Structure formats: structure tokens, C-alpha cells
């Protein structure tokens, strides 16, 4: 089926659709990962975005239930150079196209993704509209201009869990091809802003039992659990959108900081901790999205350089050094990738130490949190 695409800068394209039908508006970003498209597509942090894959061939291993990072797909659409419907993998259960149709997500192929990537790199991440129903450029432009921008939408309300639950298992066993039993160690509270399942797996594997809570949970309830000895710390998860608009969450985290509760944040959680300390984030030109970003560990740990997986459009500012020690630096652009707050049992990283498939160099970070919690 035909798909018409209009970028915010006025560029208009026609391509082929392989997912659901419809019209969607979102922010366009590119991801440089060579593997793991299912992990990316089911990561709630991509809510509100179209993802351009720089890997030219996508779909060749299909989709399976064990590699889901959440209960579904949250992004607006997937843009690829060549889509492979006839997948070949012993773990594959359905094609990517079939999965996207079930999830109501646009799949777009037969388009020059190299050109799109260069456009985003040169001009920055921007809003776009794609449709299988509307092919008139002027009509698409009207819809695009009247739609809210990604920084104006609180997608966390969509992706967070509706009810509290205990995460049921540990990390994936690549020899047995199943998830390990869950750990019954020290319990922690997980603030779910769109948490990836692999993060919960690694927290559990490191020795913690994860009580996953809706983003609407009050700080008072969590403080009470900590004071009663029910939990040993709080994890602030990854998630979508602009952290600056999440005013209520900022206030909750401030209360948790005042209560001196041990905390660890990844990605959005990292950004929220910075904001809650009084240091606003800023938006990167086109963000960091991929499984091949070199990060320098500033703590003298070996390897000194870790290859990391990343997915974020926002970053903490250099001013955070007033209240925190910088523990990790991105070697692509020198931006801050990790901090440990002074005189507080609180630390965070911008990259994703849980990524799988992807680099595993940073998995030790989960054990660092367990040491604090224990």
C-alpha cells in the first residue's frame, strides 16, 4: 500500500506500507543499531516517535514473545529501506509486518533511509506525518501544523503500568532459552515511566525483587514503604518525551531525595534526578539512538571505554557538576552519561546498561545499585 510522508521542513515522500493503515504524527529520529529491532520497537521510550533504521534490511528474524520489552509497541511508525516479510529464525513466531498490524503501528519501506538519516543529522530531529489514507501534501501539512509537538505530550500516562506488580523472573538464559527464576532478595520500588523488561530482569539478576509501581504512585506511599523496611531503594525508569514537562514527578522525586532514600535512574530517570536537584535538561540536535556509542568510565574501572546502547533526545547540563561527580562521558560529543550525587546514596546513567541484544559492558551498574540497597 502507498504511504505519503511529509517532514516538518517541507520534504514530501512516497513509500510503501507494510504495517497498519492510518495517519500518524510524531517526531522522526534514526537508530544506528545493527540488531535488536524488536527491542527498539517495543521500548516504551519511543512513544510519539517514528524510528528510521540505518540498518538497511529489517524483519529478517521475525518477532517472538520472549523478546518483547513491554506488552506492545508504542512508537508511531517504523521506517526501513527494505522490509523482509519472509523471516528465517527458529525463535521467530510471526513477521514484523503482522506484528505491526496487530499493534496498529505504521510500517514504511522502500524509502532512502540513508538520505533521511543525513537530513535528521544535518537539520535535527523534527516532527513528521505519515498516512496510508491521505496523499495530498497540503492536507497533510494542515494536520501536521495543528498537531501537538512531542514535547507537549505526556506519554508516560499511556505507557506506565496501571497496577502494581512484582516482576516475575530474572535474566534470559541463553543456554536454556528461557528466563531464569526471579530473585527473592531485597525489594526495591520501581517507578514505571515506561520501564523496559530487560531492566527489570537485570535488577532482579543483581539480587533485587522489583515491585513495579504506576507513575501516579505518591511519594508519601513510597517513603512509608522505605521507613517500614519494605523496600531498600527506588529505581527511576526510562520513558518517553520531554522530562521538563513532568512537573508532578519532579515534586515526587524531590520528596524522595529529602527522605534520603537510595535511588538509581536510567535514561529518563537520570534526567529527572537532575531536574529534581534544580538543574534543567536540554534537547540534543538529533539525540543518541543506537547500540554502538562509546562511553568513558571516569571512575578508573576497566574497561575504561564501554560500548553502550542509547536512546534519548535530552541530556543533563554541565552545571550538574555543582552537586554531582561525573562518572561517565560520551566520547562522540562529550555529553554527560552518568553521575553520582555528592553526599547522597543516589546515582544515574544516561545510557542503557541492560540492552540485549546489544552491548553488555555496563551491566555491572546494576550490582553497584544492589550494594547500596543491601
C-alpha positions as a printed Julia matrix, in Angstrom:
374×3 Matrix{Float64}:
  0.0     0.0    0.0
  1.08    3.56  -0.68
  2.31    5.78   2.18
  2.74    9.54   1.92
  5.24   11.26   4.22
  5.68   14.95   4.98
  8.52   16.25   7.15
  8.33   19.45   9.15
 10.95   21.01   6.84
  8.6    20.59   3.84
 10.14   17.45   2.29
  7.49   15.18   0.8
  7.97   11.48   0.01
  6.04    8.46  -1.18
  6.85    4.99   0.07
  5.35    1.54   0.6
  3.49    0.42   3.71
  3.81   -2.99   5.4
  2.2    -2.4    8.8
 -1.1    -0.94   9.9
 -3.15    1.58   7.93
 -3.86    5.08   9.16
 -2.44    8.57   9.68
  0.08    9.37  12.4
  2.04   12.43  13.53
  5.26   12.13  15.52
  8.92   13.03  15.83
 11.38   11.38  13.44
 14.7    10.02  14.79
 17.24    7.5   13.49
 18.71    4.44  15.22
 22.12    3.01  14.25
 21.76   -0.44  15.88
 22.67   -3.38  13.67
 20.5    -5.86  15.6
 17.59   -5.9   18.02
 14.81   -4.18  16.07
 12.15   -5.86  18.23
 13.77   -4.45  21.39
 13.66   -0.97  19.84
 10.1    -1.23  18.53
  8.69   -2.43  21.88
 10.68    0.05  24.02
  8.12    2.48  25.54
 10.71    5.27  25.39
  9.97    5.6   21.65
  6.34    6.59  22.25
  5.46    9.51  19.99
  8.3     8.86  17.53
  8.97    7.44  14.07
 12.19    5.41  14.04
 14.39    5.31  10.93
 16.63    2.23  10.97
 20.05    2.79   9.4
 20.41   -1.0    9.11
 19.04   -1.41   5.55
 17.29   -4.78   5.97
 14.73   -5.17   8.76
 12.36   -8.05   9.54
 14.6   -10.98   8.67
 14.33  -12.71  12.09
 10.64  -12.04  12.67
  9.13  -11.33  16.09
  8.69  -13.54  19.17
  7.02  -13.13  22.58
 10.22  -13.6   24.63
 11.99  -10.58  23.14
  9.24   -8.09  23.98
 10.48   -5.15  26.07
  6.92   -4.28  27.09
  3.41   -5.53  26.46
  3.28   -3.94  22.99
  4.62   -1.28  20.62
  4.3     2.4   21.49
  6.05    4.26  18.69
  4.24    5.97  15.8
  5.94    4.12  12.97
  8.92    2.15  11.67
 10.83    3.39   8.61
 13.16    0.96   6.78
 14.96    0.69   3.46
 13.98   -2.9    2.78
 11.41   -4.92   4.71
 11.72   -8.73   4.83
  8.36  -10.42   5.32
  9.61  -14.0    4.89
 11.58  -14.2    8.15
 14.02  -17.01   8.95
 14.79  -17.75  12.6
 13.99  -20.75  14.8
 12.63  -18.42  17.5
 10.52  -16.34  15.11
  6.75  -16.64  15.65
  5.34  -14.04  13.26
  6.51  -11.48  10.75
  7.25   -7.9   11.76
  4.53   -6.69   9.4
  1.96   -8.93  11.06
  3.04   -7.69  14.49
  2.79   -4.02  13.48
 -0.7    -4.56  12.08
 -1.8    -6.14  15.37
 -0.34   -3.2   17.3
 -1.74   -0.52  14.99
  1.73    0.78  14.06
  2.7     2.12  10.63
  5.43    0.22   8.78
  7.13    2.18   5.97
  9.61    0.72   3.48
 11.13    1.33   0.04
 12.48    4.74   1.02
 16.02    6.12   1.07
 16.78    5.82   4.79
 20.34    6.99   4.23
 19.01   10.3    2.91
 16.53   10.57   5.78
 19.3     9.92   8.31
 21.51   12.6    6.78
 18.58   15.02   6.84
 17.97   14.4   10.55
 21.69   14.62  11.29
 22.01   17.96   9.48
 18.71   19.6   10.46
 17.91   17.84  13.72
 15.02   15.69  14.91
 11.73   17.13  13.62
  8.02   16.39  13.5
  6.52   14.47  10.58
  3.26   12.96   9.37
  2.74    9.68   7.52
 -0.51    8.38   6.05
 -1.9     5.47   4.03
 -5.17    7.4    3.67
 -4.22   10.99   2.78
 -1.88   11.73  -0.12
 -2.44   15.44  -0.67
  0.57   17.42   0.58
 -1.46   20.48   1.62
 -3.91   18.42   3.64
 -1.06   16.58   5.37
  0.59   19.93   6.14
 -2.57   21.22   7.84
 -2.77   18.17  10.09
  0.94   18.34  10.91
  0.83   22.03  11.87
 -2.26   21.6   14.04
 -0.91   18.56  15.95
  0.88   18.89  19.31
  4.65   18.56  19.34
  6.25   15.66  21.19
  7.49   17.99  23.95
  3.89   19.0   24.64
  2.55   15.48  25.28
  2.86   13.42  28.48
  3.22    9.91  27.02
  4.05    8.42  30.43
  0.32    8.29  31.21
 -0.02    5.88  28.27
  2.96    3.61  28.89
  3.05    3.24  32.7
  1.56    0.19  34.39
 -1.98    0.63  35.66
 -1.49   -1.6   38.69
  1.45   -2.5   40.93
  3.07   -5.92  40.37
  6.14   -7.97  41.25
  8.4    -8.66  38.27
  8.17  -12.44  37.73
 11.62  -13.54  36.54
 15.34  -12.88  36.15
 17.61  -12.54  33.13
 17.38  -14.57  29.92
 19.28  -17.86  29.98
 20.86  -18.16  26.52
 21.68  -21.83  27.07
 18.24  -22.94  28.24
 16.36  -20.39  26.08
 14.12  -19.28  28.9
 14.03  -16.69  31.67
 15.67  -17.55  34.98
 13.53  -17.7   38.16
 13.05  -14.39  39.93
 15.26  -13.39  42.81
 13.71  -13.07  46.26
 16.36  -10.68  47.57
 15.96   -7.13  48.89
 12.85   -5.48  47.5
 13.02   -2.17  45.64
 10.29    0.08  44.27
 10.39    0.72  40.53
  8.8     3.97  39.36
  7.42    2.89  35.98
  7.68    5.71  33.44
  7.85    3.15  30.62
 10.28    0.62  32.03
 11.9    -1.97  29.73
 11.52   -5.59  30.77
 15.27   -6.19  30.44
 15.96   -3.51  33.04
 13.72   -5.37  35.47
 15.44   -8.63  34.5
 18.89   -7.22  35.3
 17.8    -5.59  38.56
 16.38   -8.96  39.6
 19.5   -10.81  38.44
 21.65   -8.49  40.56
 19.75   -9.52  43.7
 16.68   -7.31  43.97
 12.98   -8.08  43.93
 11.21   -5.47  41.8
  7.9    -4.01  42.93
  6.79   -2.09  39.83
  4.57    0.91  40.6
  2.43    3.2   38.41
  3.84    6.67  37.74
  0.85    8.06  39.67
  2.06    6.48  42.95
  2.57    9.12  45.64
  5.95    9.89  47.18
  4.36    9.5   50.6
  3.43    5.87  49.89
  6.97    5.05  48.77
  8.54    6.84  51.76
  6.26    4.88  54.08
  7.39    1.59  52.49
 11.02    2.61  52.93
 10.6     3.65  56.55
  8.78    0.39  57.32
 11.63   -1.61  55.81
  9.51   -2.98  52.96
 11.89   -1.62  50.31
 15.59   -0.77  50.28
 15.6     1.75  47.47
 13.89    3.24  44.44
 14.63    2.82  40.75
 13.57    5.56  38.32
 12.95    4.05  34.9
 13.42    5.08  31.31
 10.47    6.6   29.47
  9.31    8.81  26.59
  9.08   12.53  25.98
 10.5    15.75  27.41
 11.37   15.43  31.13
 10.85   19.16  31.75
  7.06   18.93  31.4
  6.69   16.28  34.13
  6.16   18.75  36.99
  4.31   16.39  39.33
  7.02   13.75  39.02
  9.71   16.35  39.78
  7.98   17.13  43.07
  7.68   13.44  43.98
 11.38   12.84  43.4
 12.29   15.9   45.5
 10.4    14.35  48.4
 12.22   11.03  47.93
 15.54   12.89  47.91
 14.61   14.67  51.13
 13.86   11.26  52.68
 17.44   10.11  51.82
 16.18    7.01  50.0
 18.81    5.23  47.85
 17.96    5.85  44.19
 19.18    4.78  40.78
 17.96    6.19  37.47
 18.39    5.19  33.84
 17.75    7.48  30.85
 14.6     9.48  31.71
 15.2     8.62  35.38
 18.7    10.11  35.04
 17.25   13.31  33.58
 14.51   13.56  36.21
 17.04   13.32  39.03
 18.98   16.22  37.52
 15.85   18.37  37.19
 14.74   17.49  40.73
 18.12   18.72  42.02
 17.46   22.04  40.27
 19.44   21.51  37.04
 17.27   21.52  33.87
 17.95   19.28  30.87
 18.42   20.4   27.27
 17.47   18.85  23.94
 20.18   17.37  21.7
 20.11   18.17  17.98
 19.21   14.64  16.86
 19.68   12.59  20.01
 21.59    9.4   20.72
 19.9     6.26  19.41
 21.94    3.12  18.76
 23.88    0.18  20.12
 27.41    1.38  19.39
 28.11    4.52  21.46
 31.5     4.66  23.25
 31.34    5.96  26.82
 34.35    6.68  29.03
 34.15    5.46  32.62
 35.65    8.2   34.79
 35.96    6.02  37.92
 39.08    4.15  36.82
 37.16    0.96  36.12
 38.3    -1.37  33.33
 37.46   -1.37  30.52
 37.9     2.4   30.58
 35.74    2.7   27.47
 32.37    0.94  27.47
 30.36    0.37  24.3
 26.79    1.27  25.18
 23.23    1.24  23.87
 21.46    4.6   23.88
 18.03    6.08  23.28
 17.49    9.68  24.31
 16.89   13.14  22.86
 17.54   15.03  26.11
 20.65   15.45  28.23
 21.72   16.82  31.6
 23.79   20.01  31.53
 27.38   20.62  32.63
 26.09   22.63  35.61
 25.17   19.35  37.34
 28.84   19.16  38.37
 27.98   21.56  41.19
 26.15   18.78  43.06
 27.37   15.56  41.44
 30.5    13.75  40.35
 30.5    12.89  36.64
 31.08    9.13  36.29
 30.59    8.62  32.54
 31.25   10.74  29.42
 30.02   10.16  25.85
 33.05   10.0   23.54
 31.04   11.01  20.47
 30.14   14.5   21.7
 31.44   14.85  25.26
 27.99   14.94  26.87
 27.43   13.6   30.38
 26.41    9.93  30.54
 26.44    9.25  34.26
 26.65   10.98  37.64
 26.9    10.18  41.34
 25.38   12.8   43.62
 27.56   14.19  46.41
 26.66   13.13  49.95
 23.63   11.17  48.71
 23.02    7.44  48.03
 21.87    8.43  44.53
 23.37    7.86  41.08
 22.21    7.57  37.48
 23.27    6.84  33.9
 22.0     8.16  30.59
 22.78    5.05  28.53
 21.1     1.62  28.78
 23.24   -0.97  30.63
 20.56   -3.65  30.18
 20.45   -3.64  26.35
 20.12   -7.11  24.87
 20.68   -7.82  22.05
 23.39   -5.2   22.26
 26.49   -4.35  24.32
 26.79   -5.71  27.86
 29.8    -3.68  29.01
 27.8    -1.72  31.59
 25.84   -4.47  33.35
 27.99   -4.03  36.46
 25.96   -0.87  37.21
 23.05   -2.98  38.46
 25.31   -4.66  41.0
 26.51   -1.23  42.15
 22.92   -0.34  42.99
 22.43   -3.64  44.81
 25.43   -2.83  47.04
 23.79    0.45  48.08
 20.38   -1.15  48.61
 21.82   -4.07  50.57
